[in-house]
Structure formats: C-alpha cells, structure tokens
Amino acid sequence: MIYNKLPYDVIVCGAGHAGVEAALAASRMGASTLLLTGNIDTIAQMSCNPAIGGQAKGQIVREIDALGGEMAINTDLTGIQFRLLNESRGPAVQSPRAQCDKKAYQYRLKHTLELQPNLQIFQAMVTGLIYKADRVVAVKTNLDIEFQGHSIVVTTGTFLRGLMHIGKNKNEGGRLGDFSAKTLSASFLEVGIELQRLKTGTPPRLLGRSLDFSKMQEQRGDPEPTLFAFHDTRDSGDLFHVEQTGERRLGWTPGTDQVSCWMTHTTAETAHIVSANLKRSALYGGEIEGVGPRYCPSIEDKIVRFADKPRHLLYLEPEGRSTNEYYVNGLSTSLPFDVQLDMVHSVPGLENAQLLRPAYAVEYDFAQPTQLFPTLESKKIENLFFAGQINGTSGYEEAATQGLIAGVNAVQKARGEEPLIIKRHEGYSGVLIDDLVTKGTNEPYRMFTSRAEHRLLFNHASAEFRLIDHAKTHKLLSSNRITNIESKIKAVKHWQEWLENHRHEGKSWGEHIRRGESVDILPLDFQKLDKATRDETAYRVKYQGYLQREQRQIDRAGNMDLIKIPKKFDFLAIKGLRRESAQKLTAFMPLNLGQASRISGVNPADISVLMIHIAASKRDSREPGP
C-alpha cells in the first residue's frame, strides 16, 4: 500500500540524534517531512553515555545551535551537570560538556518533534528502499506500507544488522531491548553501495543505592556553568515558550540544581580478572569481526594495550534526577556476565554494586563515507543521503551535525537549490564531513581538536560568527536572531578596532591584553559589555597575530577550493597523472581541486598535472567552433 499519493519533500529513516536534527532542519525550512522510526518511545535515546559535549564535541554542539539545530538548547534545558573542559588552557581548546537527565532529554526532544509544523512522525521500521533509474523514490516498511519522497535521509545508527555480544551470548538488535534492521542492508547492496562492519560498546549500569560513594572522589559541576545554546542572541521568551495549544515542553532553568559525578579506578584485581578471561571476551575470543573505536576502548583493550598502567580511571555518572541508575564511564566490555560481576566488584566503592543492565558490544553495518558527496548525498543513488553512525562515526554530536546538514541538503536537492557545504576552516562540522568523504574511515570516527588544522579559529563562542552566512542563506534562524547575531558581530569588530587604536600608559589597550594584564584596567565601557561580547573581543585581540596567520593560510588554500572539477571528468585519460591517483580520483569524484588534494594517496605533483588539464579543458570549452 502506498500511504501518500504526493511525495514528501524529505523522508528521514531513523530517529536517533542524526534523524531528529535532519527532520527538524527540513521541516523548519518549510519542507513536508516524514520521520520514520521503529519505536517512537526511543526517539533521541541516549544509548550510551548520558552526556553531551567534550573536547571538540562541545564546539560541534555550538555549531549545531548556530545553524538552528536543537541539541544545544535541549541539553541546556535537561542538563544536570555542566563543566568546561580544559578551562586552564586557551579558549580555542576549551570545550563545554554536560551530563543530561537521560529521559528528560529524550522526552523533551520527542515533544519538540511532535509540535513541529510540516513534520509527521510515524512508527514503522524501514525494510528497504525503492529505486527508479538510479534514484531513490520511496521506502518500504515492515507494515507493508510504502512512503514516497523526493529525498531520503538514512540515519539508522547501529541498527543495520545490529548484533549484540555478551561473551558468547548473542542477541540481534542495535541496542539492548531493541530490534535489528536486518533487510535494509540488502537494499543498499543491490544498488552497489558497499557496506562494512564496525563495533562499539557500552558499560554496565549500576543501582546507585548499592554504591559506596565514600570511597570515591566527588566531581561537582561548575558554579558558573558554560551552556551550549547562544542564549544572548535568543529572544527572552524562547526558553520556556508555551505553545498555542497550551502545551509546555519539559525542562528547567539551565545550570540550576546540579548533581555530582564520582571518580574511582580499576585495581590490580580488576586487571587480573580481565586478563584471566580474555578468551571469553567476544572481542578477543573471535566472536566480533567489526573494528572497534580506538579512542574509546573497552576495558579489555585498556588492560592489554596499557599493561604497564597500574589502574584506569572510572567515572560514575547519574542517568537522571528521577532514577537511581548510574553509568560507569570507562568500563565498556563484552565479557560474559559472571566476569562482569567480578570485575565491577573489584573496583573501590563498587564492592556491593548491583547491576541493572549488563555491558555489551554491538556490531553493525556502515557504508564507507567516501561513497558520498560533501552534501552527504550518495554518489551512486541520487536523492539518497546518509548521516550518523551509518557513515562510520561515533558520538551523538558527530551524528547530530551530519543529520542537520543532510536534512538541509535533502531539502535543497528536492527544490533544486544550492547545497549547504561547511568548509574545513569554518568549523569542526566541516572538518568532520570533509574527513569522512575524502579519507573514509576503518574505525568509528571521533572528532578531536587535533583533527582541525585551523582549530585556533574554532573557539566554541565564535560558532555564530563563523556560520552566520550559511544560516542566512538557508534561512535556518529567525530574523530576530540573525539581527541579534549581526549586532554582536558589529560590537566585537568595533571594540577590536577601538582597543587597538586607543592607548593607555604608552601602549594600545590591545597590547595590555596581549601582555596578560588584568581586565580590571580596561575601560569601564568595555567592562559593561555583556560577557559573551566581551570574551569574544578579548579572545580576538589577545590572539590577533595567530588568528591573522591562520587566515592567511586559509586564503592561500582557499584558492584550490575555488577551482571546480567538471562533472564526469575523465581522470584516467590525463597523461602524466599516476594511474593510482587517477583511479582514486575516479572513485572519489571530488568537486574541486582542494578536495582532490586531501584524498589519501594523491600527491602535490598529481594536483599540478590535474590543475593544468582542468585549465586546458575550460579554455577549450570557451573556444568557438569552426
């Protein structure tokens, strides 16, 4: 049965962190949007850690907010602890992180979707796609209902042939207690989309009243929390807005009534238990074929790879205000349940811990992201977009920004308009997608500050400044908020110039700032500015030389991105281009010379040859015929 005679503009398959941002972005742009999920009750579920942000991830969340996404504001309104990581270091690498009330986060975002105009939510598992002449035109579901759509965004997370492991015990599913999408992978394979396997894992959850916190170190939230959303550019009524229906979404005043996390550590006994049972681990016993995350290793990996370490830190994080369940950050494992019990009980403070949920590993299919354009559209099937863990990434934040960008581009494709492509120098979101589509990944990709060559420009407070042109072009923010951001940018520029051009005691005020002198000596009018404007101005003045150097490098490299490569360009026909490079370029289909230069194995000599031939082909196309 076909549900809709007129196609939706956008259909989103999956309602995890990528799916919800894709659906909201598309519907807020005025596109008719359908969000399909196998279980409406687990929309925006935090399957693993109940936290948002962290190194580079916190900056991504602020970029999502600057592009009209929901993750930042949803975190602020359901957060139970806020901390600024790397606070003692420079602002460029400082990253906000928040512990969330797991269920409140999920319920508020579900309610937000339900209230969103132009968006329909429907519970059905997508079992396959329907193609017509190398285009996707509809989706099939387990209810034998088909939905037609101009653009399809696939955000299936870990559910593609998901298989969970606890020792030798196996259960199908992308998450404990949930289903496995077993037939959708075949629908991709039949049109030539290549799939591989990855693995991720999660630690056990414990009953809080069975823990001895006196043996642990308390970790409180920051007394002055750093939030994720840009509240200074929002209208004051946005936070607790009551809908016309009289409904008010769940949430509380950001940063209030914070809770504590707790730190403990593994012991020599823990290491002995793990080492003695390695063969019983699904990971080390040969049960798992997928590659796991290098930067978030299981406890088995930690014990094996860092055998010289006497202990490993663990963090007990509350899952919410209305539950006594705790997440054990750092104790991910696929060991059998009896070993998990012994291992947990070997940790100080956990001697009598009761397990509410066991730890497990999950294997799933992903599509190598080099099969995508920078818009996240498939190179093989037109109008098909992928976002989130299906692209080989790990993390809520990485998934959410991909979902938002895929949602915007799905609308733009349906309308025949220019896509949203964030460049590497504009934000971590741009670095993430460029890395995925030009380099691919053979392990779950996680964003770090070190991946961004222009990270000095990516201080978390500047996201609105860096991305406002995209927000305006694609109408992702309200006109009031755009006006407020532009006023903020104008104020920062004014004070930058003023501080450089006015002097005090023989030096410009800018020189005083760069010398690290107290802000108390700065002019009173400057001190009266709101904190966000004052801090951003001070950052730009203090690191002026470094930022200018970064900009010069961007200007030089940016010229490469301006040189477009014609569609269906025959790389194999170019004389002087190494065959290996020609084959890689043919497979990747780069849009411009800059992207071509970032493909692994393509060297500067290849780019020089390519540049000459592109120039010649353009010149030939302009020459008049006989």
C-alpha positions as CSV (number, residue, x, y, z in Angstrom):
1,M,0.0,0.0,0.0
2,I,1.3,3.5,-0.9
3,Y,0.5,5.8,2.0
4,N,0.9,9.2,0.2
5,K,-0.1,10.0,-3.4
6,L,2.0,13.2,-3.4
7,P,5.7,12.6,-2.3
8,Y,7.0,14.1,0.9
9,D,9.9,16.5,0.2
10,V,12.0,14.6,2.7
11,I,11.7,11.3,4.4
12,V,14.1,10.6,7.4
13,C,14.6,6.9,8.3
14,G,15.6,6.7,11.9
15,A,15.0,9.0,14.9
16,G,18.3,9.0,16.8
17,H,20.5,12.1,17.2
18,A,21.1,12.4,13.4
19,G,17.5,11.7,12.5
20,V,15.9,14.2,14.8
21,E,18.2,17.0,13.6
22,A,17.6,16.1,9.9
23,A,13.8,16.1,10.4
24,L,13.7,19.3,12.3
25,A,16.0,21.1,9.8
26,A,14.0,20.0,6.9
27,S,10.6,20.8,8.4
28,R,11.8,24.2,9.7
29,M,12.8,25.1,6.2
30,G,9.2,24.6,5.2
31,A,9.6,21.2,3.6
32,S,7.0,18.5,4.0
33,T,8.9,15.9,6.1
34,L,8.2,12.4,7.4
35,L,10.2,10.9,10.2
36,L,10.0,7.1,10.4
37,T,11.2,5.2,13.5
38,G,10.9,1.6,14.6
39,N,10.0,2.8,18.1
40,I,8.6,6.2,18.9
41,D,9.3,5.7,22.6
42,T,13.0,5.7,22.0
43,I,13.3,8.9,19.9
44,A,16.6,10.7,20.7
45,Q,17.5,7.9,23.1
46,M,21.0,8.3,24.7
47,S,22.0,4.7,24.0
48,C,25.4,5.1,25.7
49,N,26.7,7.9,27.9
50,P,24.1,10.3,29.2
51,A,26.3,13.3,28.3
52,I,26.7,15.9,25.5
53,G,29.9,17.7,24.5
54,G,33.5,17.2,25.4
55,Q,36.7,18.0,23.5
56,A,35.8,19.3,20.0
57,K,32.3,17.7,20.5
58,G,31.2,20.7,22.6
59,Q,32.3,23.0,19.8
60,I,30.2,20.9,17.4
61,V,27.1,21.3,19.5
62,R,27.5,25.1,19.5
63,E,27.9,24.9,15.7
64,I,24.6,23.0,15.6
65,D,23.0,25.7,17.6
66,A,24.4,28.4,15.2
67,L,22.7,26.5,12.3
68,G,19.3,26.3,14.0
69,G,19.6,22.8,15.4
70,E,18.1,21.5,18.6
71,M,20.8,19.6,20.5
72,A,22.3,22.6,22.4
73,I,19.0,24.0,23.7
74,N,17.7,20.6,24.6
75,T,20.9,19.9,26.5
76,D,20.8,23.2,28.4
77,L,17.2,22.6,29.5
78,T,17.7,19.0,30.6
79,G,21.3,19.2,31.9
80,I,22.1,18.1,35.4
81,Q,25.8,19.0,35.5
82,F,27.9,21.4,33.4
83,R,31.7,21.5,33.2
84,L,34.1,23.4,30.9
85,L,36.9,21.1,29.9
86,N,40.5,22.4,29.5
87,E,39.5,25.5,31.5
88,S,43.2,26.2,32.4
89,R,44.2,26.2,28.8
90,G,43.5,28.6,25.9
91,P,39.9,29.3,24.8
92,A,40.5,27.6,21.4
93,V,40.5,24.2,23.1
94,Q,38.1,24.8,25.9
95,S,35.1,22.6,25.4
96,P,31.7,22.6,27.3
97,R,30.3,19.3,28.5
98,A,27.0,18.5,30.2
99,Q,25.6,15.5,32.0
100,C,21.9,15.2,31.0
101,D,18.8,13.7,32.5
102,K,18.6,10.8,30.1
103,K,14.8,10.5,30.0
104,A,14.1,14.3,30.2
105,Y,16.4,14.8,27.2
106,Q,14.6,12.2,25.2
107,Y,11.1,13.3,26.2
108,R,11.7,17.0,25.5
109,L,13.1,16.3,22.1
110,K,10.2,13.9,21.3
111,H,7.7,16.6,22.3
112,T,9.6,19.2,20.2
113,L,9.2,16.9,17.1
114,E,5.5,16.4,17.9
115,L,4.9,20.1,18.0
116,Q,6.9,20.9,14.8
117,P,4.9,22.1,11.8
118,N,5.5,20.4,8.5
119,L,6.6,17.2,10.3
120,Q,4.8,13.9,10.6
121,I,6.2,11.1,12.8
122,F,5.2,7.5,12.1
123,Q,6.2,4.3,13.8
124,A,7.3,1.8,11.3
125,M,10.6,0.0,10.6
126,V,12.1,0.7,7.2
127,T,12.9,-2.6,5.5
128,G,14.0,-1.4,2.1
129,L,14.2,1.4,-0.5
130,I,12.5,1.6,-3.9
131,Y,14.7,2.9,-6.8
132,K,13.9,4.2,-10.2
133,A,16.6,4.9,-12.8
134,D,19.4,5.3,-10.2
135,R,17.2,7.4,-8.0
136,V,15.5,6.6,-4.7
137,V,11.8,7.3,-4.9
138,A,10.2,5.6,-1.9
139,V,10.7,3.5,1.2
140,K,9.2,0.1,2.2
141,T,8.3,-0.7,5.8
142,N,7.5,-3.8,7.9
143,L,3.9,-2.8,7.9
144,D,3.7,-3.3,4.1
145,I,3.1,0.5,3.8
146,E,5.2,2.4,1.3
147,F,6.0,6.2,1.5
148,Q,7.1,8.2,-1.5
149,G,9.7,11.0,-1.1
150,H,11.8,13.3,-3.2
151,S,14.8,13.0,-0.9
152,I,15.5,10.1,1.6
153,V,17.8,10.6,4.6
154,V,19.0,7.3,6.2
155,T,20.1,7.7,9.9
156,T,20.0,4.1,11.1
157,G,22.7,4.3,13.8
158,T,23.8,0.9,15.0
159,F,20.7,-0.9,13.8
160,L,21.8,-2.2,10.4
161,R,22.1,-5.9,11.0
162,G,22.9,-5.0,14.6
163,L,24.2,-7.9,16.7
164,M,24.9,-7.6,20.5
165,H,27.6,-9.6,22.3
166,I,28.0,-10.5,26.0
167,G,30.7,-13.1,25.9
168,K,29.4,-15.9,23.6
169,N,25.9,-14.8,24.1
170,K,24.4,-13.1,21.0
171,N,21.2,-11.1,20.5
172,E,20.0,-9.3,17.4
173,G,19.5,-5.6,17.9
174,G,21.1,-2.2,17.6
175,R,20.6,-1.5,21.3
176,L,19.7,-3.7,24.3
177,G,15.9,-4.3,24.3
178,D,15.5,-3.0,20.7
179,F,15.3,-4.5,17.2
180,S,17.8,-5.1,14.4
181,A,17.2,-3.8,10.9
182,K,18.0,-7.0,9.0
183,T,16.8,-6.4,5.5
184,L,17.7,-2.7,4.8
185,S,21.4,-3.6,4.2
186,A,20.4,-5.8,1.3
187,S,18.5,-2.9,-0.3
188,F,21.8,-0.9,-0.3
189,L,23.9,-3.8,-1.6
190,E,21.6,-4.4,-4.6
191,V,22.5,-0.9,-6.0
192,G,26.2,-1.2,-5.4
193,I,26.5,0.6,-2.1
194,E,29.4,-1.1,-0.2
195,L,28.9,-2.0,3.4
196,Q,31.4,-2.9,6.1
197,R,31.2,-3.8,9.8
198,L,32.1,-1.7,12.9
199,K,31.8,-2.4,16.6
200,T,31.0,-0.2,19.6
201,G,30.3,-1.0,23.2
202,T,28.7,0.3,26.4
203,P,29.4,-0.3,30.1
204,P,27.2,-1.8,32.8
205,R,24.6,0.3,34.6
206,L,24.5,0.1,38.4
207,L,22.0,0.8,41.1
208,G,23.1,3.9,43.0
209,R,22.0,2.9,46.5
210,S,24.3,-0.2,46.2
211,L,27.4,2.0,45.7
212,D,29.7,3.3,48.4
213,F,30.5,6.9,47.4
214,S,32.7,7.5,50.4
215,K,35.4,5.5,48.6
216,M,35.2,7.8,45.5
217,Q,36.2,11.3,44.7
218,E,33.3,13.7,44.1
219,Q,33.2,15.8,40.9
220,R,30.9,18.8,41.1
221,G,29.6,20.9,38.2
222,D,31.0,24.4,37.6
223,P,29.4,27.1,39.8
224,E,29.1,29.3,36.7
225,P,28.1,26.8,34.0
226,T,29.1,27.2,30.4
227,L,25.9,26.5,28.4
228,F,25.7,25.2,24.8
229,A,23.0,27.4,23.3
230,F,23.6,31.0,22.4
231,H,21.1,32.5,24.9
232,D,22.4,36.0,24.4
233,T,21.1,36.1,20.8
234,R,17.8,34.5,21.5
235,D,14.6,36.3,22.4
236,S,13.9,36.1,26.2
237,G,10.7,34.2,25.7
238,D,12.3,31.4,23.7
239,L,13.3,29.3,26.6
240,F,10.0,28.4,28.2
241,H,7.7,29.3,25.4
242,V,4.2,27.9,25.8
243,E,2.7,26.6,22.5
244,Q,-0.6,27.9,21.2
245,T,-2.1,24.6,22.2
246,G,-1.2,25.4,25.9
247,E,1.5,22.7,25.9
248,R,4.8,23.4,27.5
249,R,7.8,21.3,26.9
250,L,9.8,19.7,29.7
251,G,12.8,21.5,31.1
252,W,14.3,23.6,33.8
253,T,16.4,26.7,34.2
254,P,19.8,25.8,32.7
255,G,22.6,25.2,35.2
256,T,20.4,25.0,38.3
257,D,20.3,22.2,40.9
258,Q,23.4,20.4,39.5
259,V,24.2,16.9,40.6
260,S,27.6,15.3,41.3
261,C,29.5,12.6,39.4
262,W,32.0,10.4,41.1
263,M,35.5,9.2,40.2
264,T,37.0,5.8,41.1
265,H,39.5,3.4,39.4
266,T,40.3,-0.1,38.5
267,T,42.7,-2.2,40.6
268,A,45.3,-4.9,40.2
269,E,42.5,-7.4,40.9
270,T,40.4,-5.9,38.0
271,A,43.4,-6.4,35.6
272,H,43.8,-10.0,36.8
273,I,40.1,-10.8,36.3
274,V,40.1,-9.3,32.8
275,S,43.4,-10.9,31.7
276,A,42.3,-14.3,33.0
277,N,39.1,-14.2,31.0
278,L,40.3,-12.6,27.7
279,K,39.4,-15.7,25.7
280,R,35.8,-15.4,27.0
281,S,35.5,-11.8,25.7
282,A,33.6,-11.5,22.5
283,L,36.2,-9.1,21.2
284,Y,39.3,-11.3,22.0
285,G,37.5,-14.6,21.6
286,G,36.9,-14.1,17.8
287,E,33.2,-13.5,18.1
288,I,33.4,-10.0,16.7
289,E,34.6,-9.1,13.2
290,G,33.9,-5.4,13.3
291,V,36.6,-2.8,14.2
292,G,36.1,-1.0,17.5
293,P,36.7,2.6,18.5
294,R,40.4,3.3,19.1
295,Y,39.7,6.3,21.3
296,C,37.0,4.8,23.5
297,P,38.5,1.4,24.1
298,S,36.9,-1.5,26.0
299,I,38.4,-2.4,29.4
300,E,39.9,-5.5,27.7
301,D,41.7,-3.2,25.3
302,K,43.0,-1.0,28.1
303,I,44.3,-3.9,30.1
304,V,46.1,-5.4,27.1
305,R,47.4,-2.2,25.4
306,F,48.4,-0.4,28.6
307,A,49.6,-3.3,30.7
308,D,52.1,-1.0,32.4
309,K,49.3,1.2,33.9
310,P,48.5,0.2,37.5
311,R,44.9,1.5,37.2
312,H,42.4,3.1,34.9
313,L,40.0,5.9,35.9
314,L,36.3,5.3,36.0
315,Y,33.5,7.8,36.3
316,L,30.1,7.1,37.9
317,E,27.6,9.4,36.2
318,P,23.9,9.6,37.2
319,E,21.4,8.8,34.4
320,G,19.0,11.4,35.7
321,R,17.3,13.1,38.6
322,S,14.3,10.7,38.7
323,T,16.3,7.5,38.6
324,N,18.9,5.8,40.8
325,E,20.7,4.3,37.8
326,Y,24.4,5.1,37.2
327,Y,26.6,4.8,34.1
328,V,30.2,3.5,34.6
329,N,32.2,5.6,32.2
330,G,35.4,3.8,31.2
331,L,34.2,0.2,31.8
332,S,32.9,-0.8,28.4
333,T,33.2,-4.5,27.8
334,S,31.9,-7.6,26.0
335,L,33.0,-10.0,28.7
336,P,30.5,-12.6,30.0
337,F,28.1,-11.5,32.7
338,D,29.7,-13.6,35.5
339,V,33.1,-11.9,34.7
340,Q,31.4,-8.5,34.6
341,L,30.1,-9.1,38.2
342,D,33.6,-10.0,39.5
343,M,35.2,-7.1,37.6
344,V,32.7,-4.5,38.9
345,H,33.1,-5.8,42.5
346,S,36.9,-5.4,42.3
347,V,36.5,-1.6,42.0
348,P,36.7,0.7,45.1
349,G,33.1,1.8,46.0
350,L,31.5,-0.9,43.8
351,E,32.2,-3.9,46.1
352,N,28.5,-4.5,46.6
353,A,27.2,-2.9,43.4
354,Q,24.0,-4.3,41.8
355,L,24.0,-4.4,38.0
356,L,20.8,-3.1,36.4
357,R,21.9,-3.7,32.9
358,P,25.0,-5.7,31.6
359,A,27.7,-4.2,29.4
360,Y,27.7,-5.4,25.8
361,A,29.3,-4.8,22.5
362,V,27.3,-4.3,19.3
363,E,28.3,-4.9,15.7
364,Y,26.6,-3.2,12.8
365,D,26.9,-2.4,9.1
366,F,28.1,1.0,7.9
367,A,28.6,2.5,4.5
368,Q,32.1,3.7,3.7
369,P,31.5,7.5,3.6
370,T,33.8,8.0,0.6
371,Q,30.7,6.9,-1.4
372,L,29.2,10.3,-0.5
373,F,29.5,13.8,-1.9
374,P,30.2,16.6,0.7
375,T,26.5,17.2,0.8
376,L,26.2,13.7,2.3
377,E,24.3,12.6,-0.8
378,S,25.2,9.2,-2.3
379,K,27.4,9.2,-5.4
380,K,25.6,6.1,-6.7
381,I,21.9,6.8,-6.0
382,E,20.5,10.3,-6.5
383,N,18.4,11.9,-3.7
384,L,19.7,9.4,-1.1
385,F,21.5,10.9,1.9
386,F,23.3,9.2,4.8
387,A,24.0,10.7,8.2
388,G,25.3,9.5,11.6
389,Q,26.8,6.1,12.5
390,I,25.9,4.6,9.1
391,N,28.8,6.9,7.9
392,G,31.2,5.3,10.4
393,T,31.2,8.0,13.1
394,S,30.9,7.6,16.8
395,G,29.1,10.0,19.1
396,Y,25.8,11.9,19.5
397,E,27.4,15.2,18.4
398,E,29.0,13.9,15.2
399,A,25.7,12.3,14.3
400,A,23.6,15.3,15.0
401,T,25.7,17.7,12.9
402,Q,25.6,15.3,10.0
403,G,21.9,14.9,10.4
404,L,21.3,18.7,10.3
405,I,23.5,19.1,7.2
406,A,21.9,16.1,5.4
407,G,18.4,17.5,6.3
408,V,19.2,20.9,4.8
409,N,20.7,19.4,1.7
410,A,17.9,17.0,1.2
411,V,15.5,20.0,1.1
412,Q,17.8,21.9,-1.2
413,K,18.0,18.8,-3.6
414,A,14.3,18.5,-3.6
415,R,14.0,22.2,-4.5
416,G,16.8,22.2,-7.0
417,E,18.7,24.8,-5.0
418,E,22.4,25.3,-3.8
419,P,23.5,22.9,-1.1
420,L,25.0,23.7,2.3
421,I,28.7,22.7,2.5
422,I,30.7,23.9,5.5
423,K,34.4,24.3,4.7
424,R,37.2,23.0,6.9
425,H,38.1,26.5,8.1
426,E,34.6,27.3,9.1
427,G,34.1,24.7,11.9
428,Y,34.5,21.2,13.2
429,S,31.4,20.2,11.3
430,G,33.2,21.0,8.1
431,V,36.3,19.1,9.2
432,L,34.2,16.1,10.1
433,I,32.4,15.7,6.8
434,D,35.5,16.5,4.7
435,D,37.5,13.9,6.5
436,L,34.7,11.3,6.0
437,V,34.1,11.9,2.3
438,T,37.7,12.3,1.3
439,K,39.6,9.9,3.6
440,G,36.9,7.5,4.7
441,T,37.4,5.5,8.0
442,N,38.2,2.0,9.0
443,E,37.2,2.5,12.7
444,P,34.5,4.5,14.4
445,Y,35.4,8.2,13.7
446,R,35.5,10.5,16.7
447,M,36.2,14.2,16.4
448,F,39.2,15.7,18.2
449,T,40.6,19.2,18.2
450,S,43.8,17.8,16.7
451,R,41.9,16.9,13.5
452,A,41.3,20.5,12.7
453,E,44.3,22.4,11.2
454,H,42.6,25.8,11.9
455,R,41.4,25.0,15.4
456,L,42.5,28.4,16.7
457,L,39.6,29.8,14.8
458,F,37.1,27.4,16.4
459,N,36.8,28.6,19.9
460,H,33.3,27.5,20.9
461,A,32.0,31.0,21.5
462,S,32.6,32.1,17.9
463,A,30.3,29.5,16.2
464,E,27.6,32.0,15.3
465,F,30.2,34.4,13.7
466,R,31.7,31.6,11.6
467,L,28.4,30.2,10.3
468,I,26.0,33.2,10.1
469,D,26.3,33.4,6.3
470,H,25.1,29.8,5.9
471,A,22.3,30.4,8.4
472,K,21.1,33.4,6.4
473,T,21.5,31.8,3.0
474,H,19.4,28.7,4.0
475,K,17.1,30.6,6.4
476,L,18.0,28.4,9.4
477,L,17.5,31.0,12.1
478,S,14.7,33.5,12.8
479,S,15.1,37.1,11.5
480,N,15.3,38.4,15.1
481,R,18.2,36.1,16.0
482,I,20.0,36.9,12.8
483,T,19.7,40.6,13.7
484,N,21.0,39.9,17.2
485,I,24.0,38.0,15.9
486,E,24.8,40.7,13.4
487,S,24.7,43.3,16.2
488,K,27.0,41.2,18.3
489,I,29.5,40.8,15.4
490,K,29.4,44.6,14.8
491,A,30.0,45.3,18.5
492,V,33.0,42.9,18.6
493,K,34.5,44.4,15.5
494,H,34.0,47.9,16.9
495,W,35.8,47.1,20.2
496,Q,38.6,45.2,18.4
497,E,39.4,48.3,16.5
498,W,38.9,50.6,19.4
499,L,41.2,48.6,21.7
500,E,44.0,48.6,19.0
501,N,43.7,52.3,18.2
502,H,43.4,53.8,21.7
503,R,46.3,53.9,24.1
504,H,46.9,53.7,27.8
505,E,50.3,54.4,29.5
506,G,52.1,54.4,26.2
507,K,50.6,51.2,24.8
508,S,47.4,50.3,23.0
509,W,44.8,48.6,25.1
510,G,45.3,45.6,22.8
511,E,48.9,45.4,23.9
512,H,47.8,45.4,27.5
513,I,45.5,42.5,26.8
514,R,48.2,40.5,25.0
515,R,50.6,41.1,27.9
516,G,48.0,39.2,30.1
517,E,47.2,42.2,32.3
518,S,44.0,42.2,34.3
519,V,40.8,43.1,32.6
520,D,40.1,45.4,35.6
521,I,42.3,48.1,34.0
522,L,40.3,48.1,30.7
523,P,37.9,51.0,30.0
524,L,34.6,50.9,32.0
525,D,32.5,50.9,28.9
526,F,34.2,47.7,27.7
527,Q,33.7,46.1,31.1
528,K,30.0,46.9,30.9
529,L,29.5,44.8,27.8
530,D,27.7,41.5,28.1
531,K,30.0,38.6,28.9
532,A,29.7,36.9,25.5
533,T,30.7,40.1,23.6
534,R,33.4,41.0,26.0
535,D,35.0,37.5,26.0
536,E,34.9,37.1,22.2
537,T,36.5,40.6,21.7
538,A,39.2,39.8,24.2
539,Y,40.0,36.5,22.5
540,R,40.3,38.1,19.1
541,V,42.6,40.8,20.5
542,K,44.8,38.5,22.6
543,Y,45.4,36.0,19.8
544,Q,45.4,38.6,17.0
545,G,48.7,37.5,15.4
546,Y,47.9,33.8,15.5
547,L,44.4,34.4,14.0
548,Q,45.8,36.5,11.2
549,R,48.3,33.8,10.4
550,E,45.6,31.2,10.2
551,Q,43.6,33.5,7.9
552,R,46.5,33.9,5.5
553,Q,46.9,30.1,5.3
554,I,43.1,29.8,4.6
555,D,43.3,32.4,1.9
556,R,46.1,30.5,0.2
557,A,44.5,27.1,0.5
558,G,41.0,28.5,-0.4
559,N,42.1,29.2,-3.9
560,M,42.2,25.4,-4.5
561,D,38.6,25.0,-3.4
562,L,37.6,27.6,-6.0
563,I,38.8,25.5,-8.9
564,K,35.9,23.3,-9.7
565,I,36.3,20.0,-11.4
566,P,33.8,19.4,-14.2
567,K,31.3,16.6,-13.7
568,K,32.2,13.3,-15.3
569,F,35.8,14.4,-15.7
570,D,37.9,11.6,-17.2
571,F,40.9,11.4,-14.8
572,L,42.1,8.1,-16.5
573,A,42.6,9.9,-19.8
574,I,45.0,12.5,-18.4
575,K,48.6,11.9,-19.5
576,G,51.2,12.4,-16.7
577,L,48.7,11.6,-13.9
578,R,49.8,8.5,-12.0
579,R,47.3,5.6,-12.6
580,E,46.9,5.1,-8.8
581,S,45.8,8.7,-8.4
582,A,43.6,8.6,-11.4
583,Q,41.8,5.6,-10.1
584,K,41.3,7.2,-6.6
585,L,40.1,10.4,-8.2
586,T,37.6,8.5,-10.3
587,A,36.3,6.6,-7.3
588,F,36.1,9.7,-5.1
589,M,34.7,12.2,-7.7
590,P,36.0,15.3,-6.0
591,L,34.0,18.5,-6.5
592,N,37.1,20.8,-6.6
593,L,40.9,20.8,-6.6
594,G,41.1,21.4,-2.8
595,Q,39.0,18.3,-2.1
596,A,41.1,16.3,-4.6
597,S,44.3,17.4,-2.8
598,R,43.0,15.9,0.5
599,I,42.4,12.4,-0.8
600,S,44.9,10.0,0.7
601,G,47.5,8.9,-1.9
602,V,47.0,12.0,-4.2
603,N,50.2,14.0,-4.0
604,P,51.1,17.6,-5.0
605,A,52.6,16.5,-8.3
606,D,49.3,14.9,-9.2
607,I,47.4,18.1,-8.3
608,S,49.7,20.2,-10.5
609,V,49.0,17.9,-13.5
610,L,45.3,18.0,-12.8
611,M,45.3,21.8,-12.5
612,I,46.9,22.2,-15.9
613,H,44.3,19.8,-17.6
614,I,41.3,21.5,-15.8
615,A,42.5,24.9,-17.1
616,A,43.0,23.5,-20.6
617,S,39.6,21.8,-20.7
618,K,37.9,25.1,-19.6
619,R,39.9,27.0,-22.2
620,D,38.9,24.5,-24.9
621,S,35.2,24.7,-23.9
622,R,35.3,28.5,-24.4
623,E,36.9,28.5,-27.8
624,P,34.4,29.0,-30.7
625,G,33.9,26.1,-33.2
626,P,34.9,26.3,-36.9
